[in-house]
Amino acid sequence: MDHSKDLPAIERNRELHIWILENQKMLPVPEQAYGNFFEQHCYIVLHVPQSPKAQQGAPSDLHYWIGKEATLEAQGAAAASVQRLQEALESPCVQHREAQGHESARFCSYFRPGVVYRKGALPSDHRHVQTNTYDIQRLLHVRGTKHVSATEVELSWNSFNKGAVFLLDLGKVMIQWNGPKTSASEKSRALALTRSLRDRERGGRAQIGVVENEAEAGDLMQIMEAVLGRRPGSLHAGVPTKSTARPHEAAVRLSRVYEKGEDLVIQEVATQPLTQDLLQEEACYILDQAGSKIFVWQGRRCSLPEKRAAFSRAVGFIRAKGYPLYTNVEVLHDGAESAAFQQLFRTWSRAPGGPRRPEGRGTGVQVKLDAGRLHSQPELAAQLRMVDDASGKVEVWCLRDSRRQPVDPKHHGRLCAGNCYLILYTYERLGVVHYILYLWQGHQATAADIRALTHNAEELELVYQGALVQVHVTMGSEPPHFLAMFRGRLVIFQGSAGHGGKEQPAPTPRLFHVQGTEPHNTRTMEVPARASALSSSDVFLLLTATACYLWFGKGCSGDQREMARTVATVISQKSEEVTVEGQEPPHFWEALGGRAPYPSNKRLPEAASGFQPRLFECRSPTGRLVLSEVASFSQEDLDEHDVLLLDTWQEIFLWLGAAAGARNAALVAWGREYLETHPAGRSLATPILLVRQGREPPTFTGWFSSWDPYKWTGNQSSQEVVEASSGTAPALSEVTAEVCNFQLSRPAQGRPGPVAPQAPTGFQDSSESQPEQGPRAGGSSSPVSGALPRERLMHQAAEDLPEGVDPTRKEFYLSDSDFQDLFGKSKEEFYSMAQWKQQREKKQLGFF
């Protein structure tokens, strides 16, 4: 059967395809209209990864989106179209069911800085957006921070409330009204969407005004009242935003789904923690993530009718459970699972036909440690969890009586399980000094010691003015860089340290377990001195009153033996006596209290994590951690108001924006709550790292596809941008309001006022000579008279540009003919493109 019949053509080298369902037919949506959705329609969205750094063989994502006014018939047609398209494609896709206002993080990642929900249906002329048209009057309610949406609402003050952002779009002027109870992050993200709409739909030719304080924005308020009527004395209080984000839940349930006669049987198989071997290739399963999301997994030997019934079964399951009908559904095929699905299992290994993980993403490849290479390749640093080769300066303090006591350098690496320690590591990277503060907690440490550890870390944080990257480490789970600082000589003794941080003498015999093959993965821990503590896979050191035995298990390697000989000199000054398993002298067993069974099978190498890193926005509005995932994340997703959690599986990073204001203790608590409530039953000893904006180590930045270390240097904060837009620039062009038509007249020269067009980030006070972002509304009142020669704009620094030229939009000042010649398109076509495409072309042509 030809499944491609009547299906639209798909360009393989194109990342995103969108179709609207009209009379049960898939009609392509023009690229300039991407992100606009009519509420009476359903849409099909296909995303095909194109990035060179994308996972090789990574599955595509196929979504069908349901508008809140879409009919059941349209919804059925959309589901059927998705299945036909899936069958026509050469490789399986991850399929998604999306509902308006409750879209998945993956879906939202395609439409930055946000989506627009438009009332009604597609017009009869099939124009998805009105570009370069100024006969517009609409009011948009803007919601969200990471997943931003704008919904068309009634053009009335009754639509407003104090806790939201609203955009009054009048074609040539766009007025963003910020409610008094909105956060700085909401205002900033809404402003990014406003700018995007101006550039994409008006070719950059609309003016933006921001109402931050109504009393200081008289001209803008006059325009708003001309359109909306007289401003009522009071507005509605802020209404809590309905969010798809839910408290982090550990509860997951896996059920097998099959038909028995005419009945559909749903048989629960297991609850968390789940293991991958529960999934059988001939079966179909539903995984219920506490009602927040439903996954349907299809084995490779599932029948075609079963595969075609996936969405209907999921919707039936949702109805049976009483979950909201907007609950997100994800359908997965054996070997093409999403990261979100994989991480609901304790472990996950790639199927023989599955995608291969790229080098540098947790593959466990052994690479020779080289500081220069680690500095120049942050992705390698992230993979190895090593900021450098650990050759920097090390300072150690032991916590005693709630105070820091410096440890003599000759005793560095000798830690006690009954204590807590602070280890400060100082290193240089690209000529800049960086610091890492490790907070090490022994298993036998008291609650008072743990509180003192946090308190002393905060004191050091003040001393170093927020420059420390804090790493919370639990005994036995030390990261590679921590181990490398001690060159394989880290020994953890039982008991508590005495004066100066040195371990107190203990009666013999004492048994030490040596684990590791290289300096950056070796630790030695004291264990109970009995035979049952031995293991054939490792090396042990037994210290008695008269001898020091090095016991080599049959399964240990030569590298393990060499590292054990190095450690032996730290523990004892006695000459070690080598003993091979099975050839022990009688005194050896006597010291351990006699023979006893112990693990004798060769231990398999620990499998490297097969999980992809995931980024989440963190909030705690009711005291419980609430996460919103940021899919396909980049540095652009890190906002100064954010607290973000990056889960690389082996470590948890908590990134604190400069304006976030959260305390370190709260961040650590969030990290621990995340681990405690994770469905996969994560280890609570997973290291937690606190990273501040502008102080990111390469072990953090290496998980991003690209990283600009100067991104936040000298930039205005988003609050400064809003303030600049609402009071520091000259008066906005007067707007003569008529009920059905608005015309922008010539501004009165020199007239002062509190209303201003939005200034680009970092631009000077426009009381001197500020250009508009794009042509001014009047069309002939630009501060720069006429077009400028290309030579005066291309490859010119900001200070070398003619007076009045906006350095962020140099290309605008070209003549139409020069612009067409250089860019190969008109200005209207250029400004209708996605912003990242604009930036790329500007960089290539010397206008960035």
N, C-alpha and C positions, 0 to 999 in steps of 0.2 A: 504494500500500500504506500502510495506517495503522500507522506505527511506534509511535504512542502507546498502542496497545491494550495493556491489562494493565500499563501503566507507571504508577508513582505520580504524583500531582499535584505540580507544582513551583511554589512561591511565588516570584514574580519579585523581590519586595522582600526576600527572605531571603538572607543571604550564604552560609550553609552548610546543606547537606542531607546526611544520612547514612542509608544503608539497610544492613541486614544481609541476607545471602542465606540463606534458610531454605527448604529443599525447593525450590530453584531459583526462589523468589519473593523480591522485594525488599520487606522490611518496614521501615518507618521506625523509626529509633532516636530515643528521646526526647532532647530537648536536654540534660537534666541528666546523661545518660549519655555525652555526647560525650567522646571521648578514651579510652573503655573498649573494648577489643577482645578477643573470645573467640578463643582460638588455633585452634579447630576450624572457624572460619567464614571466609568472605570478606565484604568490605564494599564498598559503592560510596559514594564521597564526591564531591559536587559543590560547587564553590566559585564563586560569582558575585560579582565585585567590586561593592561598594556604596558605598565611600568617595567623598565628593565630590571628593577629590584623586586618585582612581584614574584611570589613563589612559583617556581617552574611547575607547570601543570596544574596550577590552582584552579578550582572550579569557578565557572561563571555564576552569576546570581541572576535569577529570573523572578521578578516580582509581579503580582497583579494588585493594583491599588483600587480601593473601593471608596468612592465619594459618599458622604453621609446621606445624599439624596438619591443615590443610584438605586434602580429597581432591582428586584430579585432576578429578573430576566437578564439584565445587564451583568449582574454578578456571576450568573451561571455561564454566560458567554465568555466572560473574562477567564474564569477557571478553565474552561474548555480550550480557549485559545492558548493559554499557558502550557497545557499538556500537549497540544499539537506542536507548539513551537519547541518544547523540550524533546519530543520524539524526532523532530526534524534536525535538531542540532547534532553535531558529531560526537559530543561528549556530554556527560550528565552535568546538570546545573543544580545548585542549591535553589529550591523554589520557596517563595515567600508569599504569604497572604497578608496584605497591609490594609489597615482601615484608617480613614482620615482622622488625624489628630492623635493617632497611636502607632505611628510608623516605627519600624525597627531602626536601630542605630546604623545598620548597613545602608538602608534606604536613605536615611537623612544625610549620610556622608556624601552622596552624589550631588547634593544641592546646597552648597555653601555659598552665601551665608544664610540661606533659609528658603522655605517654600511659601507660596502664596495660594490660598484657597479662594477661588473666585465663585461668586454666586451663579446659580443657574447652569445653563448648558452652553456648549460651543455654538457661537452664532452661525447663522445660515451661510455667511460668507467664509466660514472656516478660518477666521482670523483669531488666533489664539491670544495674541497680545496686540495692543495698539502701540506701535512704535512710531516715534517722531510725530505723535499726535498730542495736541495740548487741550483738546476739548474734553477734559476728564474731570469728574468730581467723584471721589470715592473716599471712604474711611476704612482704614485697616487696623485691626486689633493685633498687635505684635506680642507674641509670647515666647518665652524660653531663653536659655542662655547658650547651651551647646546645640540643641535641636530647636532652631528658631522657625516659627511659622507666623504668617500674617493672614488673618481671615477678614474678608469683606463683611462689614456690619452696617447697620442702618446709619445713614448720614444724619446723626442727631446727637445732642449732648447726653441723651438717655443711654447711649452705648458706652459712655465713659465710666471709668471707676478710678479710684485713687491709687490702686495697686498695679496699674498696667501702663504700657506704652501704646500710644495711638498715632497713626500716621494719616494726616489729612493730605490727600494727593489731589492737587488742582492743576495738574498738567505742567505749567511753567514754574510753579512753586510747590514745594513739598514741605509740610510743617510737621515735625515730630514733637508730639506733646508727651512729656515724661511725667507720669503720676508721682506725687510726692512720696509714695511708699515703695517705689520701684528701686531695685538695687543698681549700683553702678555697673555691674556686669550686664544686666538686662538692657540698660540704656546704651551701653557700648555695642552690644550685639545687634540691637535694633537699628542703631545708626549705620552699622555695616550693611544691613539689609536695605536701608533707605538709599544709601549710596549706590548699591548694586542695581536697584530699580531705576535710579536716575540714569546710570550709565547704559544699562541694557535696553531700557524702553524709551529713553529720551535722548540717547546719544550724548549724554553728559550735559545737555542744554538746560536742565532745570536747576533752580536755586533751592537750597535746603536751609530751612530755618528750624531752630530747636527751641522749644519752650521749656525751660528748666524752672523758671520762676515767673508766674503769670504777671506779677507786679512789675517785672523788669522787661517784659516782652509785649509792650502795649500795641505796637504795630501788627505783630503776628496775631495777637488776640483779637484785634479789630477785624482782621481777615477771617479768622475762625468764626467770629460771631456773625459776620456777613453771610457766611455759608450755613452755619448750624443754628443760627438764631441766638438770642440773648443767653449768655452763660448763666445757668441756674446758680443760686446761692451756694448750694452744696451738691457734691457728687456722691455716688454710691461708694461705700467703703471697698477696699480691695477685696476681690474674690480670689480665694486660693486657686492657683493654676492647676488644672487637671494634668497630671503628668503620668507618663508610662513608667517612670522610675518607681521602684518599690523597695522597701527595706530588703537588705541582702538576706536571702533565705537559703537554708541548708537543705530543705525538704525537696527531694525529687523522687518520682516514682516511675518505674519502667514497666510497661504492660505490653503483652503480646496481643496482636489483633488478628483475628481470622474469622472466616464465615463457617457457620455450622448450619447447613440447610439454608433457610432464608433468614436466619438470625446472625447478627454480628456479635461475636464474642470478644470481650476485652478481659484478658486474664493478667492480673498483676504478677510480675516476675520477681521484682526486687525493689528495694529502696536504697537510699544512699548509705555508704559509698558504693558506687557502681563499678563494675569491671568490664572491660571490653569483650571478654569471652562470653558474656551473656547474650550478645547479639549473634544470632544464627543466620547464615546467608540465605536460607530458604524462607525466612519469616519476615513479617512486618511488625514494627513496634511503635508504640506511642510513648514518648517520654514527657511527663508532666512536670514542669518546673514551678511547682507551688502555684499554678494558675497564672503566672506572669507570662508564660510562653509555652507553646505546645510544639514539640518536635515529632515528626513522623519519619522513622528510619526504615528504609526498604533494602532488604538483602539483595545481592546480585542475582539470586535465583528466584526472586519474586515473580509472579505471573504478571503479564501486562494489564489484565483487568484490575489486579490489586494496586498496581502503580497508578492507574487512572482514577482509582477511588480514594487516593490519599487525602485530598482536601475535603471531600465529602465526609470521610470517616473522622477527620479532625474536627470539623464543624459539629458533627453529631456528638463527638466526645465532649466538646465545649458546652453544648446544650445540656447533655446529661449531667455534667458536673455543676451546672448553674453558673458558669463563668460568663463574663461579658462577651458579647458577640464580636467586639473589636479585638479580642485576644489574638495576639500575633501567632501565626503558624509558620513553621519552617519544615519543608520536606527535603529529606536528604537521601542520597543514594550511597550504597556501600562503596567505600573508597573515595568518596567526594564529600566528606563531612566538613562542616564549618568549625572554626575555632571555638565558638560558643558551645557547640554540642560536645566537642572533644573534651573540653575542660570540665564537663559534668561527670567525668569518669576519673577514677583514681590514677590510672595510667592509660596511655594511648600509644600504640605503635602503628606505623604506616603499613597499610595492606600492600601486598606485592604489586598491585596495579595502581596504587595511590600516588599522589604527588610527592616529589622529593623536596626535602627542606633545603634551602640554600645555605651554602657555607656561611658561617658567621651568625647563625641563628640557633645556637644551642645544640650543635651537632657533636660536641665533645671532641673535635679534632685536636690532637696534640700539636701545639705550635711553640717553637722556641721563643721564650720570653725576651723581648727586645724593647727597651723603653721608647726608642725613636719610632719603631713600627706601631707600638700601642698608641702613641700620641698622634701619629698621622692617620691611623685607621681606627677611629672610635668603634666601628662595628666589630672589630676584632677584640678590642678592650671589653666590649659588652659581652661578647661570646665567652671570653675567658674569665670575666669578672675581675679584671686586673687593670687598674688605672695606669700602672707602670710596672717596672720590674721589682718594685719594693725595695729600691736602694736608697730611699729618702731617709729623713731623720725620724727616729722613733723615741717617744717619751712615754713612760709608763707610771701610773699612779695606782696604788692600792687603797681602797676605801676601808678605813678603820675608825671606829667611833664617829662615823658620819663625816670624816674629813679625808682629804687627799694626802697620802703619804707617798713621796717619790720613791720609786724602786731603782736601786743601783743598776746601771746598765749591764753589769756582769750577771745579774739575775733576771734580765729580760727573758721572757719566754717561759719562766717558771711560775705558773699560775696555780691557785688553790681553789678547789670546788666550793669551799665555804666562804668565798669572798667575791666582791665585785671589783672590776678594774676599769680605769680609763686609759686608753692608748691613743695618743695623738701622733698622727703621721703627717709630716710636712714634705711636700715635693714641689718641683717646678714643672710647668708645662707651658711651652711657647713664651718663656720669659716671665710668666706670672706665677706667684707663689700660691699654692692651694693647700687645703687642710682637710684631713679626714679624722673624725673623732669616733673611735670605737668604744661602745659601752658594753663591756663583757660581763655577763651574769653567770656565776657558778650555780650548779644545781642545788648546792647546800646553803646558798646565801639566804640570810634572813630578810624579812619584809623591810626592816629598818635599813638594811644595807642597800636594798633595791631602791628605796625612796631616796637615800643619800646619793646613789649613783645618778639619778635623774637631776637632783638638785645641784650637784657639782658640775654636771654637764651644762646646765643652764648658766652657771657662773662663768664657765669657760666660753660659752656662747657670747656672753656680754663682753668678755675680755677681747675676743676676736671679732667683735662687731658683726655677728651673723655670717661670718665667712666659713663656718665649719659645716661639712657634710657629716651628719650623724648617722652611725650605723649601729643598730641594736643587735647584739650577737648573744646567742645562748650557747652555753658550754656544749661542745660536741657537734655544733653546726657552724663552725667558723668558716667564712668564705675564703676562697683561695688567696686573695691578697693579704688577709690577716695572717694566714699560715706562712706566706712567703716572707713577711716581715721578720720572722724568726728563723728563716733559712732551714726549716725542717726540724728545729730544735724546740718546738713548743711541747712542754710537758705539763700535764694537769694532774696535780697531786690531790689526794683526798685530804679533808680537814681544812683548817684555816691557817692563814699566814701569820707569822709573828711580826716583830718589829722590823721595819724596813721592807716588808712585803715578802720576806723569804719564808718558805714553808717551814713549819715546826718539825723537829725530829719525831719520827714515829717508829714504833717497834717493828722489827722484822719478823717474818718475811713480808715482802711487798712485791706485788705483781703489776707489771705495766704492759699495756697492749699498744703495740706500735702499728699504726695504719698509715700507709702512703708509700709512694714510689719516687717522689720528687720533692724538692723543698717547698713548692707551692701547694702540695696536697697532703703533707704529712703532719699528723698530730699523734701524740702519745698520751694515753690516759691511764691513771692508776685504777685497777679493778680489784675486786675481792680476791685475796690470795688463796684460791682453791682451784682444783683441777677442772671443774665444770666451766670455768671462765675461759679456758683455752679454745682455740679454733684452728683447724688444720690449714686454713687459708692464709694465716697471718703469722707475725713474729711477736714473741713475748719476751720480756726481760724479767727474770726472777731475782730479786735481791734478798740474800740471806745474811746472817751475821758473819759468815765466813766466805761467801762466794757470790759471784754475779753471773747468772746463767743467761745466755742468749738462746732462746728456744725457737728453732725454725720449723714451722709446720710444713708438711709435705706439699701443700699447694701454694706456698709463697714463692715469689719471684726473686731473681737476683737483685733487682732494684730495691725491693723491700728489705733485703738483707743489708744492703749498703746503707740505706737510710737508718736502719736499726743500729748499726755500728756507730753512726754519727750521734744518735740519741743516747747511746749507752754512756758516753763520756759526760753527758749532762747530769745523768742520774747517779752515777757512781764512779769513784776514782779507782775502783778495783779492776783488775784485768778480767775481761769477760771470758767465760768458758762457753764455747759454742756447743749446743746440744741439738741434735736432729731428732725430729719426732720418731719415736720407736726405739731410740738408743739412749734414753735418759738414764742417768745414774740413780741409784736408790735414794740418795739424799735429796734429789730433785722432788720426788714424789712425797717424801717425808715432810718437806717444807710446805707442801700444798695440802697436807692432811690426808694423803693417800690418793690412789687413783679414783677417777670418777668419769662417767660418760661426758663427752663434749662433742660439738659439731665437727664431723670429720669429712663431710663432703666439700669439694672445691666450690667456693663461692663464685657465682657468675659475676662478671663485671657489671657495675651499676649502669643501667641504661640511661643514656642522655635524655633530657626532657625533649619530647616531641611537640610541645605546645608552643603556639605562637603568642607573642606578647600582646596584652590587651590593656587599653587605657580607659579609665573611668573618671567621671566627675563625681566628687564626694560632697554630700550634704548630710546634715543631721537635724532636720527641722523639728522632730519630736523626740530626740534623744537616741534614735536608732539610725544606723548608717544607711543612707540611701544612695544608690549608685546609678549613674546614667552612662552607658558605654559610649565611647567616641570611636567609631570604626574608621579604618584607613587613616589613622591619626598622623599628624605632622606637627611641626613646631608651631604652626599657625593656630593650632587648637589650644595652646597654652596662653591663657589670659592672666593678667596681673591680679585679678580678683578670684582666681580659681584655687581650689585644692584638688589635685588630681592624683589618682592612684594608678601606677604602672605595674602590672603583674607580669613578671618574666618567668614565673613559676619557681625558679630557684631563689628569687629575691622579690621583695615588695618595695617599690619606691613610692614615697609620698612627696609630691612636688607642691611647694607653697609659693603662690604668686606674691609679688611685692606688696600688694594692697589687700591680701586675703585676711591677715590679722589673726589667724588661728595659732594657738599655742602648741608647742612641740608635744606636750603631754597628751593633748587631744588627738594629735595626728598619730602618735604611737598607738593610742587606744583604738583609733579607727583601723589601723593596720592589723591589730590583733583581732578585732571583731570580724574583719574581713576573712581572716584565716579560720577563726572559730566557726563561722557560719558558712564556710565554703562547702558546696555539695560534695566535692571530691574527697573530703576528709583530710585537708592539708595539715602538714606538720606545723605545730604552733611555734617551733623553733626556727622557722624560716626567717632569715635576716630581714630586718625592716630598716630602710634607709630614708632619712629626711633630707630633702634637697631644696634649696631656696633658689628662686628665680635669679639668674645671672651667675650662679655658683655650681652649675651642673657638671659633674664629672663625666669622663668619656664612657664609663660603664652605664650611664643613663642616656647620654646623647646618641650612643651607638645604636640604640633601638629605633631611632628615627631615620627615615630615608635620607634626609639632609638636615644640617644644623648650621645656623648662622650665629657664631658666638657674639657678634656685635648687634644683634637684633634689638636688644633693649638698651643699648648704649646711647644716651642723649635723646631718647625719644620722649615725647610728651606722654603723660598718662592719659587714659581714656577720660578721666574726670576733667583734666585740663583741656582736652579737646572739646568736651561739652560746654565748659565754661567759655572757651574762646568763641564757640558758635552762638552763644546766647547773650553776649554782651560786649565784646571787644571790637567788633567790626562795624563799619558804617551802616547806615540804615538800609534795610532791604528795599528794593524797588517798590514804589507804591503800587498797591494792587487795588484797582477799581472793581469793587464787587458788584456784580449784578446777579440776579437770582439764577439765571440759566447760562450766563456766559461771563468768563473772567478774561480781562485783557491786562497785560502788564504795560504800564505807561513808563515814560522816561523818568528816572529818579530825579528828585530835586537836588541839584548839586550842593554839596556841603551840608545838607540837612542832617543834624545829629539825631541819634535815636538808639534805643536799646536792642533793636532787632537786627540780626545779621545773617548773611548766608553762611553755610557751614564752611569753616576753614579746614583745609587739609592738615593732617597731623604734622606738627612741627613747623607750620608756616608762621611767618612773622605777623605782627599786629597789622591788620589790613587798613588801619587808619593812614598808613603810608601809601601803599599801592598794591593791593591784593587782587590777583586775577581770580575770576570765577573758575570753578571746576567745569570746564566746558564753556561754550558761548554763553554770554549773559542773556537774561530773558528778553531784554529789549532788542537784542540782535546787533546793536551797533554801539554799545557803550562799554566795550572792553577797555581795560587800562592800557593795553598795547594797541596802537593804531595800525591796522592792516596786518598782513601776513609778514613773517620774518624769513630771511634767507635760511636755507637749511644749514649752511656753514656756521651760523650763529647759535644753532640749537644742538646739533649733533656733537656728541662726545664732549660736552661742555660741563664743567663743574657749576654748582649752584651760584657761586660767587662771581662767575664769569658770564652769566646770562644777562641779557638786556633787562633794564629795570622794569618791574611789573610782570615778568614771566614766572609762572608757577613752575618750580623745578620738578614737581612730580607729574606734570602734564605738558612737557616741552613739545610733544608732537602736535598738540592742538594748535600751536601758533604757526604751523606750516600752511602754505597756501593749499587750496584743494588739489591743484595739479601736482605740487610737490608731494603731498601726502599720498595721492594715488600712485605716483611714480615709485616712491620708496616702499610703501606698505602693500601695494598691489590691490588696494581696496579703498572705498570711500571712508570718510570719517564715520558716517552713520553705521556702515557695516562693521568698522573696527570697534566702536563703542557698544555695539550689540553683542560682542563676543564676551565669553567668560573672562573675569578679571585676570586669572592666571595666564590665559592665552595672550591677553594684552601685554602683561608684564614680560612674557617670554619674547614677544616680537620687539618690544621696546629695548630689551637688553641686547638682542641680536643686531639692532640697527643703531645703537648708540643714543637712545633717548631715555635711558633709565637713570 
